[in-house]
Amino acid sequence: MAKQTTLDGWLLYHFTELLKKGSLNVAKTGTPIVLYRNTVEQEEDSYEEIVCTLTEGYVIVQLVTSGGLIVPSFQQQFVFTLDQFPEWLMRKSRDLLLQCVDFLEENLK
């Protein structure tokens, strides 16, 4: 169990460092980085999706409804500091955290 705790700690630290590096990139380019998009529900031409965006100093997670005759709207919005987000995401989905780590490692070379 100690090895798993250590691995999780390293993973959270590594992800935080990648977020900081990505945030600096956002500051330079002025373009936020979409970490992930997941469709939650889809019905005919409308859909609900979760969009997670890395900005300068923050990660924003939004539940967006749009499509068809529906005017795009934000149903929920969470704003995390770069230090808060990794632990929140680890509790939510380890697989999603690993997907974000892979994405940032690939795109921040």
Secondary structure, DSSP 8 states (H G I E B T S, - for coil): -HHHHHHHHHHHHHHHHHHHHHHHHHHHH---EEEEEEEEEEETTEEEEEEEEE-SSEEEEEEEEEETTEEEEEEEEEEEETTTHHHHHHHH-HHHHHHHHHHHHHHT-
